[in-house]
Amino acid sequence: MNRLPIDLRGGTFYDVLAFTARHWSRQPTPLTIIIMAVLASTLADVLTPLYSAHLVDAVSRGAAAEDTVWDEAILAFFVLVGLALSAIVMRTIAFLYISKLTLKMKSDVASDAFRRVQRFSTDWHLQRLAGSTVRKITRGMSALDLLNDSILIALFPSLIMLVGSTILLGLYWFGMGLVIACGSFVYVALTIMLSLGYVAPAASLANNSDTRLGGALADSISCNAVVKSFGAEVREEERFAKILAKWRCHTRRSWMRGTINSAVQGLTLVVIRAAVIGFALFLWSRDQATPGDLAFVLTSFFVLYGHLRDLGMHVRNLQRSVSDMEELLEIEGQPLCIADRPGARPVRITTGRIDFKNVCFHYGNSGLPLYSDFSLSIKAGERVGLVGPSGSGKTTFVKLVQRLYDVNDGVILIDGQDISKVTQASLRSQISIVQQEPILFHRSIAENIAYGRPGAGQSEIEEAARLARAHEFIARLPKGYATLVGERGVKLSGGERQRVAIARAFMANASILILDEATSSLDSESEMLIQAAIERLMIGRTTLVIAHRLATVRALDRLLVFDSGRVIEEGEHAALIRRPGGIYRRVFERQVLELTKGLV
Ligand SMILES: Nc1ncnc2c1ncn2[C@@H]1O[C@H](COP(=O)(O)OP(=O)(O)OP(=O)(O)O)[C@@H](O)[C@H]1O
């Protein structure tokens, strides 16, 4: 991948800072307290050299010089102790409040990102690895610590110190103030240029590799069953080693640039240091400076020097945290693709009539339309079977009903309401779907079933499980309904997963029911048992059943035979099998033949 151009990096930097400022503005009180406390503690640091100079001047005049010398020395002593104490108290207050600010920001950022990721379109999720997305969010969250500390506790006081000390020095000795101001300016400009233009692009590349590494790890680990079944562990390790090598190369380059950056900063500081000490000695040699003056200048400079040295580190930390947050911000900035329109209202599905009117649709990355000027009506409560060859558009049809994709033209109505104008959550919560490969949460079986109706009691859950013929196998599990099902439900067999998903659909009690090869993983005996339950579930609901096995759909009210995004035959099973030369008839005859061959 190419390096990002510098102007884009600048944009990213600005975007991250704007994002951070937006989050700060949500917490004005802690932010004000932090700023005030940091200002006060920095002021104490700025004033310290001034009172050190008073002390040195008083001491160098000798104890017996005047009566006031001792009082001046004592006063300077107490002021110095007081300044040190107040700096510690103020810094502690700043730390306490920055913890509060950062923790709240972290939880806000995590919940905003989660909220957004959940609402991204199906396509968005299909194009990304879950592991990479998780890595982007967690890395961004961790970076917030460093970002807040770098700006509020480190850079902000350092800059005040820099400006304050330079002004104070300038007032004391104009020439010295000028030398330090020029030196500091060159140092800060160099630090920012190197960090943004030299280190940041490499860090960004290293982060991309890190995200890819996370995605690759999650992909291989989640497909471990496939890896095992092909005995492909070594192959996967080799693949991972290649990704690791790239990650190592990019990360090494990023670290190298960081090291070179800090060496250049260190050298610049040595030059400034030599100039300041040399200039002070020059003034002293010409009797233009007292020991107190020298003490003031050198103490001021060394405090400033510490801040300048740290400034380099803080800018590097800031750049690192900005790079780490870059990908999190991408999540913020990406469009949802399928979004609720402003003012969208919940859909009210009462009868479940579905109308496709002149629908045109193609998947984003495919130029060829799948549906062109497609019109179809499904009556309220009708039970419709969707059949046809693989890739003919059956699953896409039900995805469009759920508005997982927006149509390119035309309109889809449910009970007369345009589904593109209603809220997505209200639409999908009134459509139950059981998929061929149902996905379950790694939660208890009871929680998975109750997902269709939050707050359902144990008796309702068991009732749904009984209807779906799942109760028997659940009761046999050591922990029964409290059994955890493993990631995506992997600890259950395909048939068991389908029965839990059917129970979940029973619970949802939605007006529209979609069964996408919902019983394909069941043995014929279980399918027969469940079929009765499913038939009960269909009563009073508009039902769309996708099936390759025609036995599953033959009893339905109407069958739609799909081919390349068109309905080429439709009617009842009995009528379709009588149609001479019909596709449905041909498929039916082939399936009957296969069945009889199996019996022989
Ligand atoms: N997310 C996607 N992006 C691009 N093309 C897709 C996407 N999903 C499906 N397609 C394509 O759209 C066409 C219709 O797919 P669809 O899943 O609707 O077929 P289907 O009839 O349900 O097939 P099957 O019976 O095998 O499940 C296919 O050519 C498929 O490759």
The ligand as an SDF file (V2000), in Angstrom:
LIG
                    3D

 31 33  0  0  0  0  0  0  0  0999 V2000
  -23.9050   -9.3840   -1.3600 N   0  0  0  0  0  0  0  0  0  0  0  0
  -23.8660   -9.6600   -2.6450 C   0  0  0  0  0  0  0  0  0  0  0  0
  -23.0970   -8.9260   -3.4690 N   0  0  0  0  0  0  0  0  0  0  0  0
  -23.0620   -9.1820   -4.8000 C   0  0  0  0  0  0  0  0  0  0  0  0
  -23.7780  -10.1360   -5.3960 N   0  0  0  0  0  0  0  0  0  0  0  0
  -24.5640  -10.9120   -4.6420 C   0  0  0  0  0  0  0  0  0  0  0  0
  -24.6540  -10.7190   -3.2260 C   0  0  0  0  0  0  0  0  0  0  0  0
  -25.5240  -11.6320   -2.7190 N   0  0  0  0  0  0  0  0  0  0  0  0
  -25.9560  -12.3590   -3.7810 C   0  0  0  0  0  0  0  0  0  0  0  0
  -25.3840  -11.9310   -4.9250 N   0  0  0  0  0  0  0  0  0  0  0  0
  -25.6210  -12.4450   -6.2690 C   0  0  0  0  0  0  0  0  0  0  0  0
  -26.9960  -12.2680   -6.5990 O   0  0  0  0  0  0  0  0  0  0  0  0
  -27.5100  -13.3820   -7.2840 C   0  0  0  0  0  0  0  0  0  0  0  0
  -28.7640  -13.9160   -6.5700 C   0  0  0  0  0  0  0  0  0  0  0  0
  -28.3650  -14.4210   -5.3080 O   0  0  0  0  0  0  0  0  0  0  0  0
  -29.4110  -15.0340   -4.2800 P   0  0  0  0  0  0  0  0  0  0  0  0
  -28.6740  -15.2860   -3.0090 O   0  0  0  0  0  0  0  0  0  0  0  0
  -30.6000  -14.1490   -4.2220 O   0  0  0  0  0  0  0  0  0  0  0  0
  -29.7830  -16.3950   -5.0060 O   0  0  0  0  0  0  0  0  0  0  0  0
  -30.6620  -17.6050   -4.4790 P   0  0  0  0  0  0  0  0  0  0  0  0
  -31.6920  -17.8680   -5.5340 O   0  0  0  0  0  0  0  0  0  0  0  0
  -31.1680  -17.3590   -3.1300 O   0  0  0  0  0  0  0  0  0  0  0  0
  -29.5810  -18.7580   -4.4730 O   0  0  0  0  0  0  0  0  0  0  0  0
  -29.4660  -20.0620   -3.5070 P   0  0  0  0  0  0  0  0  0  0  0  0
  -30.6230  -20.9330   -3.8390 O   0  0  0  0  0  0  0  0  0  0  0  0
  -28.1700  -20.6630   -3.9150 O   0  0  0  0  0  0  0  0  0  0  0  0
  -29.4520  -19.5610   -2.1070 O   0  0  0  0  0  0  0  0  0  0  0  0
  -26.3810  -14.3920   -7.3610 C   0  0  0  0  0  0  0  0  0  0  0  0
  -25.8120  -14.2780   -8.6460 O   0  0  0  0  0  0  0  0  0  0  0  0
  -25.3840  -13.9520   -6.3080 C   0  0  0  0  0  0  0  0  0  0  0  0
  -24.0590  -14.2350   -6.6870 O   0  0  0  0  0  0  0  0  0  0  0  0
  1  2  1  0
  2  3  1  0
  2  7  2  0
  3  4  2  0
  4  5  1  0
  5  6  2  0
  6  7  1  0
  6 10  1  0
  7  8  1  0
  8  9  2  0
  9 10  1  0
 10 11  1  0
 11 12  1  0
 11 30  1  0
 12 13  1  0
 13 14  1  0
 13 28  1  0
 14 15  1  0
 15 16  1  0
 16 17  2  0
 16 18  1  0
 16 19  1  0
 19 20  1  0
 20 21  2  0
 20 22  1  0
 20 23  1  0
 23 24  1  0
 24 25  2  0
 24 26  1  0
 24 27  1  0
 28 29  1  0
 28 30  1  0
 30 31  1  0
M  END
$$$$
